[in-house]
Amino acid sequence: MPRTHGGMMWRTASCTLWLVVGSQLGLWGVWGTAADLDGDVRVEVLFKPEQCTPRSKRGDLMNVHYDGFLAKDGSQFYCSRSDKAGHPQWFVLGVGQVIKGLDMGMEDMCPGEKRKITVPPGLAFGEKGKDPVPPNATVVFEVEVYSVSRGPRSMEAFGQMDLDRDRSLTKAEVKEYLKLEYEKGGKARDDPFYEKIMADIFRKSDHDKDGLISAKEYNIYEHDEL
């Protein structure tokens, strides 16, 4: 493992992460111990833009890069920059699409913000682990947020998307909603960008594969707002 003055460097084929070890970052001063097994999620903000909006909340659609490390030795077990062609990952916050500790640690983040999130085993991969993460492992993630937008799970968002008020969503309606949300934030993207998100939403939500997302399929959590 290469060492640098005042810190350590972990390097993979596509990812490099610098960790300052010692009194400057107390979060990193103590690696995973038995006391961490049922502990709390610990969050360290590495960078926050001066204009930090919008802020993420449960049900929002997030686009992030995140790298995962074992707390006990700093070895890397995941790198989003080398997985799935290196694209940032899309997920809805707070609904279990990532481990519980990340759902908790990424609340109230804004585009451009970076955090280090330390997650105890009980809120990560538990007593059994998940290859290559061993059982009862405390894990550490470095997270960088690229976008935060109103997620496709609030009934308010459903009403905004359902332009013809027929209680179902077409691909065109979902795509138009996504375009408006990004353009509203001054971050318009090209057509393939919206097509990719729209296709993923239908893959996960159109359970009967009829090309429409019904109100029941959409609101699978049966809440007015996630």
Backbone as CSV, one residue per row, in Angstrom:
resi,resn,N_x,N_y,N_z,CA_x,CA_y,CA_z,C_x,C_y,C_z
1,MET,0.846,-1.197,0.000,0.000,0.000,0.000,0.878,1.243,0.000
2,PRO,0.804,2.137,-0.962,1.630,3.332,-0.982,1.289,4.233,0.188
3,ARG,2.320,4.884,0.776,2.098,5.832,1.850,2.464,7.228,1.393
4,THR,1.802,8.213,1.959,2.119,9.593,1.662,2.314,10.328,2.972
5,HIS,2.892,11.503,2.936,3.105,12.282,4.144,1.764,12.667,4.766
6,GLY,1.525,12.215,6.022,0.323,12.610,6.743,-0.907,11.813,6.397
7,GLY,-0.776,10.753,5.600,-1.978,10.004,5.260,-1.662,8.718,4.553
8,MET,-2.697,8.060,4.039,-2.545,6.831,3.287,-3.308,6.952,1.993
9,MET,-2.862,6.220,0.996,-3.537,6.259,-0.288,-3.908,4.848,-0.690
10,TRP,-5.186,4.631,-1.002,-5.642,3.374,-1.568,-5.888,3.601,-3.050
11,ARG,-5.399,2.706,-3.898,-5.572,2.894,-5.329,-6.057,1.607,-5.978
12,THR,-7.068,1.715,-6.820,-7.490,0.620,-7.667,-7.302,1.063,-9.103
13,ALA,-7.735,0.234,-10.053,-7.549,0.576,-11.459,-8.233,1.887,-11.825
14,SER,-9.367,2.163,-11.182,-10.136,3.341,-11.582,-10.358,4.346,-10.468
15,CYS,-10.015,3.992,-9.228,-10.353,4.855,-8.102,-9.138,5.125,-7.242
16,THR,-9.009,6.338,-6.788,-8.005,6.701,-5.808,-8.695,7.448,-4.692
17,LEU,-8.428,7.052,-3.441,-9.035,7.720,-2.297,-7.952,8.061,-1.298
18,TRP,-7.882,9.322,-0.893,-6.921,9.766,0.098,-7.610,9.834,1.454
19,LEU,-6.995,9.210,2.448,-7.527,9.235,3.804,-6.486,9.859,4.715
20,VAL,-6.864,10.909,5.434,-5.956,11.492,6.408,-6.138,10.742,7.709
21,VAL,-5.048,10.178,8.227,-5.119,9.340,9.416,-4.491,10.076,10.585
22,GLY,-5.204,10.170,11.690,-4.629,10.823,12.859,-5.585,11.819,13.460
23,SER,-5.044,12.766,14.215,-5.878,13.665,14.989,-6.702,14.607,14.133
24,GLN,-6.288,14.850,12.880,-7.035,15.785,12.044,-8.440,15.296,11.760
25,LEU,-8.592,14.000,11.606,-9.909,13.426,11.347,-10.154,12.325,12.360
26,GLY,-10.751,12.693,13.480,-10.960,11.720,14.533,-11.795,10.546,14.085
27,LEU,-12.639,10.759,13.084,-13.484,9.685,12.566,-12.659,8.501,12.121
28,TRP,-11.459,8.781,11.584,-10.616,7.712,11.044,-9.601,7.225,12.076
29,GLY,-9.592,7.822,13.261,-8.578,7.467,14.235,-8.801,6.100,14.845
30,VAL,-10.050,5.627,14.879,-10.349,4.327,15.462,-11.054,3.483,14.432
31,TRP,-10.453,2.361,14.063,-11.071,1.465,13.090,-12.102,0.596,13.779
32,GLY,-12.793,-0.230,13.021,-13.921,-1.000,13.531,-13.585,-1.818,14.766
33,THR,-14.388,-1.717,15.803,-14.213,-2.482,17.022,-15.530,-3.141,17.365
34,ALA,-15.503,-3.980,18.417,-16.726,-4.667,18.829,-17.816,-3.676,19.185
35,ALA,-17.418,-2.499,19.679,-18.414,-1.500,20.073,-19.176,-0.944,18.887
36,ASP,-18.633,-1.120,17.674,-19.282,-0.586,16.484,-20.394,-1.484,15.952
37,LEU,-20.495,-2.712,16.466,-21.410,-3.681,15.874,-22.835,-3.150,15.811
38,ASP,-23.291,-2.509,16.866,-24.649,-1.980,16.889,-24.637,-0.466,17.094
39,GLY,-23.585,0.197,16.608,-23.441,1.622,16.820,-24.252,2.454,15.847
40,ASP,-23.952,3.733,15.846,-24.646,4.676,14.993,-23.862,4.930,13.709
41,VAL,-24.560,5.445,12.720,-23.901,5.899,11.500,-23.162,7.190,11.827
42,ARG,-21.897,7.267,11.416,-21.101,8.475,11.660,-20.863,9.178,10.327
43,VAL,-21.084,10.469,10.303,-20.994,11.248,9.068,-19.957,12.355,9.230
44,GLU,-19.080,12.461,8.244,-18.134,13.564,8.183,-18.320,14.281,6.849
45,VAL,-18.624,15.561,6.885,-18.782,16.344,5.664,-17.404,16.785,5.199
46,LEU,-17.012,16.349,4.000,-15.714,16.700,3.436,-15.774,17.992,2.637
47,PHE,-16.899,18.199,1.964,-17.071,19.407,1.158,-18.557,19.693,1.019
48,LYS,-18.911,20.974,1.152,-20.302,21.379,0.950,-20.314,22.701,0.182
49,PRO,-21.022,22.766,-0.950,-21.092,24.024,-1.710,-21.736,25.136,-0.892
50,GLU,-21.378,26.369,-1.191,-21.989,27.501,-0.496,-23.496,27.534,-0.735
51,GLN,-23.900,27.289,-1.987,-25.324,27.196,-2.308,-25.699,25.711,-2.294
52,CYS,-26.123,25.237,-1.138,-26.350,23.799,-0.966,-27.845,23.488,-1.061
53,THR,-28.345,23.479,-2.291,-29.745,23.135,-2.549,-29.837,22.418,-3.891
54,PRO,-30.852,21.556,-4.077,-31.776,21.090,-3.049,-31.114,20.082,-2.126
55,ARG,-31.690,19.873,-0.964,-31.166,18.902,0.000,-31.997,17.612,-0.057
56,SER,-31.303,16.503,0.021,-31.967,15.213,-0.157,-32.834,14.844,1.036
57,LYS,-33.936,14.172,0.726,-34.831,13.641,1.752,-35.383,12.310,1.245
58,ARG,-36.013,11.611,2.137,-36.554,10.295,1.788,-37.491,10.402,0.589
59,GLY,-37.282,9.521,-0.392,-38.108,9.517,-1.583,-37.501,10.259,-2.753
60,ASP,-36.407,11.024,-2.524,-35.775,11.759,-3.620,-34.949,10.821,-4.501
61,LEU,-34.841,11.197,-5.766,-34.000,10.469,-6.719,-32.609,11.074,-6.669
62,MET,-31.595,10.242,-6.379,-30.230,10.728,-6.243,-29.311,10.072,-7.267
63,ASN,-28.291,10.816,-7.674,-27.270,10.318,-8.583,-25.928,10.542,-7.893
64,VAL,-25.223,9.459,-7.551,-24.005,9.579,-6.744,-22.918,8.620,-7.211
65,HIS,-21.688,8.966,-6.904,-20.574,8.028,-6.923,-20.257,7.692,-5.479
66,TYR,-20.012,6.410,-5.190,-19.596,6.064,-3.845,-18.639,4.879,-3.874
67,ASP,-17.656,4.941,-2.988,-16.639,3.907,-2.867,-16.707,3.319,-1.470
68,GLY,-16.609,1.982,-1.368,-16.740,1.315,-0.083,-15.446,0.678,0.372
69,PHE,-15.142,0.822,1.674,-13.910,0.295,2.265,-14.236,-0.419,3.570
70,LEU,-13.439,-1.435,3.897,-13.544,-2.084,5.191,-12.822,-1.222,6.217
71,ALA,-13.493,-0.930,7.326,-12.893,-0.060,8.335,-11.666,-0.682,8.983
72,LYS,-11.637,-2.009,9.103,-10.558,-2.643,9.857,-9.194,-2.511,9.196
73,ASP,-9.150,-2.453,7.862,-7.838,-2.373,7.208,-7.796,-1.418,6.015
74,GLY,-8.915,-0.779,5.711,-8.927,0.170,4.598,-9.003,-0.458,3.227
75,SER,-9.181,-1.771,3.141,-9.249,-2.423,1.830,-10.569,-2.084,1.140
76,GLN,-10.511,-1.901,-0.156,-11.682,-1.464,-0.911,-12.484,-2.664,-1.411
77,PHE,-13.806,-2.593,-1.250,-14.650,-3.683,-1.737,-15.622,-3.229,-2.827
78,TYR,-15.755,-1.914,-3.021,-16.657,-1.443,-4.081,-16.204,-0.088,-4.585
79,CYS,-16.364,0.107,-5.905,-16.042,1.393,-6.527,-17.028,1.629,-7.655
80,SER,-17.918,2.613,-7.495,-18.927,2.861,-8.531,-18.301,3.363,-9.824
81,ARG,-17.095,3.903,-9.748,-16.437,4.414,-10.957,-15.920,3.293,-11.855
82,SER,-15.868,2.081,-11.338,-15.452,0.951,-12.167,-16.577,-0.061,-12.376
83,ASP,-17.725,0.151,-11.714,-18.868,-0.738,-11.868,-19.850,-0.147,-12.884
84,LYS,-20.463,-0.999,-13.680,-21.488,-0.561,-14.636,-20.994,0.579,-15.526
85,ALA,-19.841,0.369,-16.143,-19.248,1.323,-17.083,-18.844,2.634,-16.421
86,GLY,-18.795,2.659,-15.098,-18.308,3.822,-14.395,-19.292,4.956,-14.231
87,HIS,-20.573,4.706,-14.515,-21.568,5.776,-14.378,-21.952,5.952,-12.909
88,PRO,-22.254,7.186,-12.483,-22.804,7.378,-11.137,-24.080,6.555,-10.979
89,GLN,-24.354,6.153,-9.748,-25.477,5.268,-9.481,-26.759,6.055,-9.196
90,TRP,-27.877,5.569,-9.749,-29.196,6.156,-9.511,-29.932,5.325,-8.476
91,PHE,-30.551,5.969,-7.508,-31.426,5.248,-6.584,-32.347,6.233,-5.879
92,VAL,-33.417,5.689,-5.319,-34.355,6.486,-4.539,-33.946,6.372,-3.072
93,LEU,-33.756,7.500,-2.421,-33.254,7.517,-1.047,-34.318,7.053,-0.059
94,GLY,-33.901,6.190,0.860,-34.760,5.833,1.983,-35.722,4.697,1.756
95,VAL,-35.584,3.973,0.638,-36.535,2.891,0.360,-35.839,1.536,0.245
96,GLY,-34.578,1.466,0.699,-33.898,0.182,0.751,-33.167,-0.226,-0.509
97,GLN,-32.938,0.699,-1.427,-32.186,0.347,-2.636,-30.680,0.302,-2.367
98,VAL,-30.249,0.900,-1.244,-28.879,0.761,-0.758,-28.970,0.320,0.697
99,ILE,-27.828,-0.010,1.318,-27.873,-0.461,2.708,-28.440,0.637,3.611
100,LYS,-29.003,0.215,4.729,-29.695,1.136,5.628,-28.801,2.287,6.073
101,GLY,-27.544,1.989,6.374,-26.638,3.032,6.846,-26.389,4.117,5.821
102,LEU,-26.340,3.752,4.537,-26.179,4.756,3.488,-27.464,5.569,3.322
103,ASP,-28.607,4.901,3.393,-29.883,5.630,3.350,-29.918,6.715,4.426
104,MET,-29.406,6.386,5.603,-29.408,7.335,6.709,-28.343,8.415,6.522
105,GLY,-27.150,7.992,6.108,-26.015,8.907,6.021,-26.079,9.893,4.873
106,MET,-26.929,9.608,3.869,-27.019,10.507,2.723,-28.207,11.454,2.789
107,GLU,-28.914,11.469,3.910,-29.998,12.435,4.062,-29.439,13.854,4.186
108,ASP,-30.153,14.802,3.651,-29.814,16.229,3.760,-28.529,16.582,2.993
109,MET,-28.238,15.849,1.918,-27.090,16.170,1.066,-27.561,16.963,-0.153
110,CYS,-26.649,17.738,-0.734,-26.973,18.526,-1.921,-25.985,18.206,-3.039
111,PRO,-26.316,18.524,-4.285,-25.395,18.295,-5.398,-24.050,18.981,-5.145
112,GLY,-22.969,18.228,-5.372,-21.626,18.739,-5.151,-21.064,18.423,-3.780
113,GLU,-21.916,17.998,-2.847,-21.451,17.686,-1.497,-20.737,16.341,-1.461
114,LYS,-19.725,16.237,-0.576,-18.977,14.994,-0.390,-18.968,14.646,1.099
115,ARG,-19.150,13.370,1.391,-19.135,12.904,2.773,-18.371,11.595,2.910
116,LYS,-17.871,11.369,4.125,-17.410,10.045,4.537,-18.423,9.524,5.537
117,ILE,-18.930,8.327,5.285,-19.996,7.752,6.105,-19.520,6.410,6.648
118,THR,-19.440,6.297,7.972,-19.019,5.052,8.619,-20.266,4.328,9.125
119,VAL,-20.414,3.073,8.701,-21.638,2.316,8.962,-21.317,1.055,9.765
120,PRO,-21.954,0.874,10.935,-21.735,-0.339,11.724,-22.379,-1.545,11.052
121,PRO,-21.958,-2.750,11.402,-22.476,-3.960,10.750,-23.993,-4.077,10.752
122,GLY,-24.613,-3.679,11.873,-26.061,-3.812,11.973,-26.825,-2.975,10.969
123,LEU,-26.181,-1.950,10.403,-26.816,-1.093,9.407,-26.133,-1.238,8.052
124,ALA,-25.283,-2.282,7.948,-24.566,-2.542,6.694,-24.890,-3.956,6.198
125,PHE,-23.944,-4.882,6.370,-24.142,-6.228,5.825,-24.325,-7.292,6.909
126,GLY,-24.412,-6.856,8.161,-24.835,-7.724,9.244,-23.904,-8.846,9.644
127,GLU,-24.479,-9.815,10.345,-23.715,-10.943,10.876,-23.219,-11.882,9.789
128,LYS,-23.925,-11.927,8.669,-23.544,-12.847,7.591,-22.571,-12.231,6.603
129,GLY,-22.578,-10.874,6.486,-21.746,-10.233,5.486,-22.283,-10.461,4.093
130,LYS,-21.577,-9.962,3.119,-21.934,-10.163,1.718,-20.665,-10.040,0.899
131,ASP,-20.255,-11.142,0.302,-18.980,-11.216,-0.389,-18.744,-9.990,-1.292
132,PRO,-17.617,-9.323,-1.150,-16.421,-9.645,-0.367,-16.393,-9.042,1.033
133,VAL,-17.513,-8.513,1.533,-17.549,-7.955,2.880,-17.749,-9.092,3.877
134,PRO,-16.849,-9.240,4.856,-16.963,-10.342,5.823,-18.064,-10.088,6.845
135,PRO,-18.416,-11.099,7.630,-19.421,-10.921,8.677,-18.997,-9.862,9.699
136,ASN,-19.986,-9.179,10.251,-19.783,-8.209,11.329,-18.749,-7.137,10.995
137,ALA,-18.785,-6.659,9.762,-17.798,-5.674,9.320,-18.351,-4.255,9.369
138,THR,-17.588,-3.354,9.999,-17.872,-1.928,9.886,-17.323,-1.467,8.538
139,VAL,-18.116,-0.704,7.801,-17.699,-0.260,6.473,-17.702,1.268,6.399
140,VAL,-16.886,1.791,5.505,-16.751,3.231,5.337,-16.967,3.575,3.870
141,PHE,-17.807,4.564,3.594,-18.089,4.982,2.224,-17.658,6.431,2.031
142,GLU,-17.069,6.692,0.883,-16.878,8.072,0.452,-17.910,8.332,-0.631
143,VAL,-18.730,9.359,-0.435,-19.881,9.618,-1.299,-19.769,11.014,-1.904
144,GLU,-20.043,11.112,-3.199,-20.115,12.401,-3.873,-21.440,12.480,-4.621
145,VAL,-22.235,13.503,-4.341,-23.566,13.642,-4.937,-23.494,14.492,-6.200
146,TYR,-24.128,14.005,-7.271,-24.179,14.733,-8.531,-25.521,15.417,-8.742
147,SER,-26.599,14.786,-8.312,-27.902,15.436,-8.469,-28.884,14.918,-7.431
148,VAL,-29.834,15.767,-7.084,-30.942,15.430,-6.186,-32.203,15.988,-6.825
149,SER,-33.190,15.145,-7.037,-34.442,15.623,-7.625,-35.618,14.929,-6.966
150,ARG,-36.779,15.509,-7.137,-37.996,14.933,-6.576,-38.157,13.513,-7.090
151,GLY,-38.223,12.570,-6.194,-38.250,11.167,-6.582,-39.559,10.742,-7.204
152,PRO,-39.508,9.600,-7.902,-40.695,9.107,-8.588,-41.600,8.291,-7.689
153,ARG,-41.747,8.686,-6.423,-42.561,7.896,-5.509,-43.524,8.708,-4.668
154,SER,-43.478,10.026,-4.719,-44.469,10.798,-3.967,-45.727,10.914,-4.826
155,MET,-46.868,10.917,-4.182,-48.112,11.040,-4.938,-48.249,12.439,-5.533
156,GLU,-47.575,13.411,-4.929,-47.550,14.751,-5.524,-46.864,14.680,-6.891
157,ALA,-45.741,13.958,-6.937,-45.037,13.810,-8.207,-45.883,13.031,-9.212
158,PHE,-46.612,12.025,-8.740,-47.482,11.257,-9.637,-48.490,12.188,-10.307
159,GLY,-49.102,13.066,-9.509,-50.079,13.998,-10.064,-49.472,14.934,-11.094
160,GLN,-48.242,15.349,-10.865,-47.576,16.229,-11.819,-47.234,15.500,-13.122
161,MET,-46.956,14.221,-13.024,-46.610,13.437,-14.213,-47.827,13.004,-15.013
162,ASP,-48.926,12.740,-14.325,-50.121,12.182,-14.964,-50.887,13.288,-15.707
163,LEU,-50.368,13.676,-16.847,-50.896,14.839,-17.568,-52.331,14.643,-18.040
164,ASP,-52.711,13.425,-18.420,-54.069,13.203,-18.909,-55.021,12.729,-17.814
165,ARG,-54.507,12.677,-16.565,-55.336,12.348,-15.395,-56.069,11.020,-15.530
166,ASP,-55.385,10.031,-16.104,-56.030,8.721,-16.251,-55.541,7.721,-15.204
167,ARG,-54.835,8.224,-14.183,-54.356,7.397,-13.075,-53.333,6.355,-13.515
168,SER,-52.624,6.637,-14.584,-51.521,5.780,-15.007,-50.491,6.653,-15.725
169,LEU,-49.258,6.184,-15.743,-48.172,6.950,-16.340,-47.629,6.257,-17.581
170,THR,-47.485,7.014,-18.651,-46.828,6.507,-19.851,-45.348,6.854,-19.779
171,LYS,-44.577,6.238,-20.658,-43.142,6.552,-20.699,-42.921,8.011,-21.086
172,ALA,-43.765,8.518,-21.974,-43.634,9.910,-22.402,-43.886,10.865,-21.237
173,GLU,-44.862,10.544,-20.381,-45.175,11.407,-19.245,-44.029,11.419,-18.234
174,VAL,-43.471,10.246,-17.966,-42.360,10.167,-17.014,-41.138,10.909,-17.551
175,LYS,-40.859,10.719,-18.824,-39.703,11.379,-19.432,-39.859,12.898,-19.418
176,GLU,-41.050,13.385,-19.717,-41.293,14.825,-19.725,-41.113,15.412,-18.328
177,TYR,-41.566,14.698,-17.321,-41.413,15.148,-15.940,-39.932,15.261,-15.573
178,LEU,-39.156,14.251,-15.920,-37.722,14.271,-15.617,-37.035,15.456,-16.291
179,LYS,-37.380,15.703,-17.555,-36.782,16.817,-18.288,-37.096,18.149,-17.607
180,LEU,-38.349,18.328,-17.210,-38.738,19.578,-16.561,-38.017,19.771,-15.232
181,GLU,-37.852,18.683,-14.465,-37.179,18.784,-13.176,-35.726,19.208,-13.341
182,TYR,-35.044,18.614,-14.316,-33.634,18.961,-14.517,-33.469,20.347,-15.117
183,GLU,-34.341,20.713,-16.037,-34.263,22.042,-16.635,-34.585,23.127,-15.609
184,LYS,-35.481,22.803,-14.691,-35.832,23.745,-13.627,-34.604,24.086,-12.781
185,GLY,-33.745,23.100,-12.592,-32.535,23.327,-11.809,-31.361,23.810,-12.640
186,GLY,-31.607,24.133,-13.929,-30.544,24.621,-14.791,-29.560,23.548,-15.203
187,LYS,-30.011,22.275,-15.195,-29.111,21.163,-15.515,-29.712,20.286,-16.609
188,ALA,-30.098,20.901,-17.699,-30.674,20.139,-18.808,-29.659,19.128,-19.335
189,ARG,-30.135,17.944,-19.701,-29.275,16.879,-20.211,-29.747,16.452,-21.602
190,ASP,-28.960,15.597,-22.252,-29.347,15.127,-23.572,-30.388,14.006,-23.452
191,ASP,-31.009,13.676,-24.571,-32.124,12.725,-24.569,-31.755,11.342,-24.020
192,PRO,-30.596,10.768,-24.384,-30.248,9.444,-23.843,-30.191,9.414,-22.323
193,PHE,-29.843,10.537,-21.703,-29.798,10.620,-20.240,-31.182,10.355,-19.647
194,TYR,-32.198,11.019,-20.184,-33.563,10.833,-19.684,-34.104,9.455,-20.041
195,GLU,-33.753,8.959,-21.211,-34.203,7.627,-21.623,-33.707,6.558,-20.646
196,LYS,-32.476,6.712,-20.186,-31.902,5.723,-19.278,-32.637,5.699,-17.946
197,ILE,-32.901,6.887,-17.381,-33.611,6.949,-16.104,-35.033,6.416,-16.259
198,MET,-35.699,6.843,-17.331,-37.074,6.416,-17.568,-37.154,4.897,-17.712
199,ALA,-36.214,4.309,-18.452,-36.219,2.858,-18.647,-36.028,2.130,-17.325
200,ASP,-35.179,2.677,-16.452,-34.929,2.046,-15.157,-36.174,2.120,-14.277
201,ILE,-36.857,3.260,-14.309,-38.085,3.408,-13.519,-39.139,2.395,-13.960
202,PHE,-39.302,2.221,-15.275,-40.299,1.260,-15.767,-39.880,-0.171,-15.477
203,ARG,-38.597,-0.448,-15.550,-38.129,-1.805,-15.251,-38.471,-2.195,-13.818
204,LYS,-38.383,-1.233,-12.904,-38.623,-1.515,-11.493,-40.095,-1.391,-11.093
205,SER,-40.872,-0.632,-11.866,-42.229,-0.305,-11.414,-43.353,-0.903,-12.244
206,ASP,-43.110,-1.176,-13.517,-44.166,-1.705,-14.385,-44.247,-3.220,-14.210
207,HIS,-44.859,-3.619,-13.113,-44.820,-5.031,-12.730,-45.572,-5.943,-13.692
208,ASP,-46.656,-5.459,-14.295,-47.402,-6.314,-15.226,-46.934,-6.139,-16.672
209,LYS,-45.898,-5.312,-16.856,-45.245,-5.132,-18.163,-46.227,-4.732,-19.272
210,ASP,-47.179,-3.858,-18.918,-48.128,-3.407,-19.936,-47.737,-2.052,-20.535
211,GLY,-46.543,-1.569,-20.174,-46.076,-0.302,-20.722,-46.606,0.915,-20.000
212,LEU,-47.330,0.703,-18.896,-47.875,1.792,-18.084,-47.544,1.531,-16.615
213,ILE,-47.425,2.600,-15.838,-47.279,2.468,-14.393,-48.579,2.952,-13.761
214,SER,-49.340,2.025,-13.205,-50.606,2.389,-12.576,-50.341,3.076,-11.237
215,ALA,-51.365,3.720,-10.696,-51.222,4.368,-9.393,-50.831,3.347,-8.327
216,LYS,-51.379,2.136,-8.419,-51.049,1.098,-7.448,-49.605,0.651,-7.590
217,GLU,-49.142,0.462,-8.819,-47.745,0.072,-9.039,-46.796,1.173,-8.581
218,TYR,-47.206,2.391,-8.798,-46.378,3.551,-8.463,-46.216,3.720,-6.962
219,ASN,-47.313,3.652,-6.248,-47.302,3.913,-4.812,-47.202,2.614,-4.027
220,ILE,-46.141,1.851,-4.310,-46.013,0.520,-3.699,-45.792,0.590,-2.198
221,TYR,-45.383,1.750,-1.694,-45.169,1.869,-0.258,-46.414,2.367,0.469
222,GLU,-47.436,2.727,-0.314,-48.732,3.126,0.225,-48.626,4.272,1.235
223,HIS,-47.814,5.258,0.854,-47.728,6.484,1.631,-48.076,7.644,0.702
224,ASP,-48.626,8.712,1.296,-48.863,9.915,0.493,-47.553,10.493,0.008
225,GLU,-46.540,10.382,0.865,-45.212,10.860,0.470,-44.196,10.006,1.176
226,LEU,-43.167,9.596,0.449,-42.140,8.743,1.069,-41.265,9.548,1.993
